[in-house]
Amino acid sequence: MARQSIHNRRAGRGSTGGGASWISYSDMMAALLLIFVLILTYSLYQYFTMLETKTRELEEQQQLLLSQQALLQEREDELSALQLTLTAKQEELDEANARLLTKEEMLALLQAQLEEKEKELAAATTRLEEQQVALAAQARRLDELVGVRSNIIRDLSSSLTAANLKANVDANGSIVLDSAVFFETGKSEIKEEGKALLNRFIPVYLNVLLDSQYADYMGEIIIEGHTDSTGTYDNNLKLSQERALQVALYVLNMPGLSGRQRTLLQQILTATGKSWADLVYDEYGDEDAEASRRVEFKFSLKDAEMISEMQKILQENDLD
C-alpha cells in the first residue's frame, strides 16, 4: 500500500511538470524584455544628455563667431570713419595751401598725399583680409574640435563594449574604474587583479585616443586618484597621488605598447591625486564611500590652445 501511494504521488507530480515549465519560461521572457527596455531607456538618456551637451557647446562656439563678425564690422566702420576724416583733413589742407601755393604746386602736393593715403588704405585692407582669413580658420578648427570630442566618446564606448569591458564613458569622456580592484585599503601598490584589468583596458583606451585621426587633437591624458573622506586630507592626498602615479607608471611600462604610443604618452600623460576633494554622494545626499574611492581616466583636447590663439587675434585687432 505504501509503495502504491508513493507511486501515485509521483504520477501526480509528473502530470503538472509541463505547466510549471511553461510558467517559468514566460517569466524568464518577461524579465528579459524588462531588461531590454531598461537598457534601451538608459541608452536613450545617455544619448540625449550627450546631445544636449554638444548642442550647448556648438551654441557657445556660434556665439563666439557672431562676436567676431561684429568685431570685423566695427573695424570696417572705423575704416570708413577714417576715410571720412582723411577727406575732411584733406579739404582743410586744400584751403590752407590754396592761398600759398600755385595750382601746379598744389596739384603735385595733393598727388603725393593721395598716393600716401592709398598706400595706407591698401595696407589696412590687407591686414583686415588677413584677419578675416585667420578668424575663418579658427572657426573651422573649433567646429572640428566639437565633432572630434563626440567621435572619441562614441568610439570609446563602442570599443569598450566590443572588448566586454564594463566601463562607462560619461559626456565629457571620463572613465571611472573602481579603486578596490586596484589597491588594498590604505595601499598604493597595484594588485594583480588591477594589473589584469589595466592589461585589458589600456590597449583599447589608447587605440582610440592615440589613433591617427585623433592624436593631433589630443592635449592631455590624465589619470586621477580619488579617496573617500576617511582620514586626514593630507594623508589621502598623498595616497591618491601615489596611486595615480603607480597606475601611470604601469601604463607607461606596459610591454604591449607600440613605440609610437609610448612616445606620445610620454608627452601627454599626467597623474594627479585629488584626495577627497571630489566625493560622490548617493540619492540621499550622503557620501558614497565606495564610489568615492576610484581611479579616473580623462582626456583633454587642444581647445585651450585654440582659445588662446583667438584671444591673441582679438588683442592684435584691438591694438590695430
C-alpha positions in Angstrom: 0.0 0.0 0.0 2.8 2.4 0.9 4.6 1.7 -2.4 1.3 2.2 -4.3 0.8 5.6 -2.5 4.3 6.8 -3.4 3.8 5.7 -7.0 0.5 7.7 -7.2 2.1 10.9 -5.8 5.0 10.7 -8.3 2.5 10.1 -11.1 0.5 13.2 -9.9 3.6 15.4 -9.9 4.6 14.3 -13.4 1.3 15.5 -14.8 1.9 19.1 -13.7 5.5 19.4 -14.7 4.8 20.8 -18.2 2.7 23.7 -16.9 5.3 24.8 -14.4 8.0 24.8 -17.1 5.8 27.0 -19.3 5.2 29.5 -16.5 9.0 29.7 -15.8 9.7 30.2 -19.4 7.2 33.1 -19.6 8.6 34.7 -16.5 12.1 34.5 -18.0 11.0 36.1 -21.3 9.2 38.9 -19.4 12.3 39.6 -17.3 14.5 39.7 -20.5 12.0 42.1 -22.1 12.1 44.3 -19.0 15.9 44.3 -19.0 15.9 45.2 -22.7 13.5 48.1 -22.1 15.7 49.4 -19.2 18.9 49.2 -21.3 17.2 51.0 -24.2 15.8 53.7 -21.9 19.2 54.2 -20.3 20.9 54.4 -23.7 18.4 57.0 -24.9 19.0 59.0 -21.8 22.8 58.9 -22.3 22.4 59.9 -25.9 20.1 62.8 -25.3 22.3 64.0 -22.4 25.4 64.0 -24.7 23.4 65.6 -27.5 22.3 68.4 -25.1 25.9 69.0 -24.0 27.2 69.1 -27.6 24.4 71.4 -28.7 25.3 73.8 -25.9 29.0 73.7 -26.9 28.1 74.4 -30.5 25.9 77.3 -29.5 28.7 78.8 -27.5 31.0 78.5 -30.5 28.4 80.1 -32.7 28.1 82.9 -30.2 31.9 83.4 -30.4 31.8 83.5 -34.2 29.0 86.1 -34.1 31.0 88.3 -31.7 34.0 88.0 -34.2 31.8 89.1 -37.1 30.6 92.0 -35.0 34.2 93.0 -34.4 35.0 92.8 -38.1 32.0 95.0 -38.8 33.3 97.5 -36.2 36.7 97.5 -38.0 35.1 98.2 -41.3 33.1 101.1 -39.8 36.3 102.5 -38.2 38.0 102.3 -41.6 35.1 104.2 -43.2 35.2 106.8 -40.5 39.0 107.1 -41.0 38.4 107.7 -44.7 35.9 110.4 -44.0 38.3 112.0 -41.5 41.1 111.9 -44.1 38.8 113.5 -46.6 37.9 116.3 -44.2 41.6 116.9 -43.3 42.5 117.0 -47.0 39.9 119.6 -47.6 41.2 121.7 -44.8 44.7 121.4 -46.2 43.5 122.4 -49.6 42.0 125.6 -48.3 45.2 126.5 -46.4 47.5 125.7 -49.3 45.3 127.5 -51.9 46.5 130.8 -50.5 50.1 129.9 -50.6 50.8 127.6 -53.5 50.3 127.8 -57.1 48.0 125.4 -58.8 50.9 123.3 -60.1 52.5 123.0 -56.7 49.1 122.3 -55.0 48.4 119.5 -57.6 51.8 117.9 -57.0 51.4 118.0 -53.2 47.9 116.6 -53.4 49.0 113.8 -55.7 51.8 112.8 -53.3 49.4 112.9 -50.3 46.8 110.9 -52.2 49.4 108.2 -53.1 50.5 108.0 -49.4 46.9 107.6 -48.3 46.2 105.0 -50.9 49.2 103.0 -49.6 47.9 103.3 -46.0 44.5 102.2 -47.2 45.9 99.2 -49.1 47.9 98.2 -46.0 44.9 98.5 -43.8 42.8 96.4 -46.2 45.5 93.7 -46.4 45.5 93.5 -42.6 41.8 93.2 -42.5 41.7 90.5 -45.1 44.4 88.5 -43.2 42.4 88.8 -40.0 39.3 87.6 -41.7 41.1 84.5 -43.1 42.6 83.8 -39.7 39.2 84.0 -38.0 37.6 81.8 -40.5 40.4 79.2 -40.0 39.9 79.4 -36.2 36.2 78.9 -36.6 36.7 75.8 -38.7 39.2 74.5 -36.1 36.7 75.0 -33.3 34.0 73.2 -35.2 36.3 70.3 -35.8 37.1 70.1 -32.0 33.4 69.9 -31.1 33.0 67.0 -33.5 36.2 65.3 -32.5 35.2 65.0 -28.8 31.9 63.5 -29.8 33.5 61.0 -32.1 36.1 60.0 -29.5 33.4 59.3 -26.9 31.4 57.3 -29.4 34.4 55.2 -30.4 35.5 54.7 -26.8 32.0 53.4 -25.8 31.8 51.0 -28.7 35.4 49.7 -28.3 34.9 49.1 -24.6 31.6 47.3 -25.2 33.2 45.2 -28.0 36.0 44.2 -25.6 33.4 43.2 -23.0 34.8 45.8 -20.5 32.3 47.2 -18.0 33.5 50.9 -18.1 31.1 53.8 -18.7 32.2 56.8 -20.7 30.5 60.0 -19.4 29.5 63.0 -21.5 33.0 64.6 -21.0 34.8 61.4 -22.0 35.8 60.4 -18.4 36.0 56.8 -17.4 35.8 55.7 -13.7 37.4 52.5 -12.5 36.8 51.0 -9.0 39.7 51.7 -6.8 39.1 48.5 -4.8 40.1 46.5 -7.9 43.5 48.1 -7.9 44.5 48.7 -4.3 44.2 47.3 -0.8 42.9 49.7 1.8 45.5 52.4 2.5 47.9 50.9 0.0 49.2 52.2 -3.3 50.7 49.0 -4.8 48.6 47.7 -7.7 47.0 44.3 -7.1 47.3 41.5 -9.6 43.6 41.9 -10.3 44.1 45.6 -11.1 47.1 44.8 -13.4 44.9 42.3 -15.2 42.2 45.0 -15.7 44.8 47.5 -17.0 46.2 44.9 -19.4 42.7 44.6 -20.9 41.6 48.2 -20.6 44.7 50.3 -21.7 45.2 48.8 -25.2 41.5 49.5 -26.0 41.7 53.0 -24.5 44.9 54.0 -26.3 43.9 52.5 -29.6 41.1 55.0 -29.7 42.7 58.2 -28.2 46.1 57.8 -30.0 44.6 56.7 -33.3 46.0 58.8 -36.2 42.6 60.6 -36.7 42.6 61.9 -33.0 46.3 62.0 -31.9 46.9 65.5 -33.3 43.9 66.9 -31.3 44.9 65.2 -28.0 46.2 67.7 -25.5 46.5 65.6 -22.4 45.6 62.2 -20.9 45.1 62.5 -17.1 45.0 59.7 -14.5 43.2 60.9 -11.3 43.3 59.2 -7.9 40.4 59.8 -5.5 39.7 58.6 -1.9 36.8 58.8 0.5 36.7 61.1 3.5 38.1 58.6 6.0 41.4 60.0 7.5 43.0 63.4 7.0 43.0 65.3 3.8 46.8 65.4 3.7 47.2 61.6 4.1 44.5 61.0 1.5 46.2 63.5 -0.9 49.5 61.6 -0.6 47.7 58.3 -1.0 45.7 59.4 -4.1 48.8 60.9 -5.7 50.8 57.7 -5.2 48.0 55.6 -6.6 47.6 57.7 -9.7 51.4 57.7 -10.2 51.6 53.9 -9.8 48.9 53.4 -12.5 50.6 55.9 -14.8 54.0 54.2 -14.4 52.4 50.8 -15.0 50.8 52.1 -18.2 54.0 53.7 -19.5 55.9 50.4 -19.0 53.3 48.0 -20.4 55.1 45.7 -22.8 52.3 45.7 -25.3 52.6 49.4 -26.1 54.0 50.3 -29.6 56.9 52.7 -29.8 54.7 55.4 -31.2 52.2 55.0 -28.3 54.9 55.1 -25.7 56.4 58.3 -27.2 53.0 60.1 -27.3 52.2 59.0 -23.8 55.5 60.4 -22.5 54.4 63.8 -24.0 50.8 64.0 -22.8 50.3 61.6 -19.9 49.9 63.1 -16.4 48.9 61.7 -12.9 47.3 63.7 -10.1 45.8 62.9 -6.7 42.5 64.7 -5.6 42.3 63.3 -2.0 38.6 63.6 -1.0 38.1 66.9 -2.8 35.6 65.4 -5.2 33.4 62.9 -3.3 30.5 61.0 -4.7 27.1 61.3 -2.9 24.1 59.0 -3.0 20.5 60.0 -3.7 20.0 61.0 -0.1 22.9 63.4 0.0 25.2 61.1 2.0 28.7 60.2 0.9 29.0 57.1 -1.1 32.4 56.0 0.2 32.8 53.0 -2.2 32.1 55.2 -5.3 34.3 57.9 -4.0 37.3 55.5 -3.9 38.1 55.4 -7.6 40.6 55.9 -10.4 39.5 58.1 -13.3 40.9 58.3 -16.8 40.3 61.6 -18.5 41.5 63.4 -21.7 41.5 66.9 -22.9 41.8 68.3 -26.4 43.9 71.2 -27.6 40.9 73.6 -27.4 42.7 75.7 -24.7 45.4 76.5 -27.2 42.7 77.4 -29.8 41.1 79.8 -27.4 44.4 81.3 -26.6 45.0 81.9 -30.3 41.6 83.5 -30.6 42.4 85.9 -27.8 45.7 86.8 -29.3 44.0 87.7 -32.6 41.4 89.8 -30.7 44.2 91.6 -28.9 46.0 92.3 -32.1 42.8 93.7 -33.5 42.4 96.0 -30.5 45.9 97.3 -30.9 45.3 98.0 -34.6 
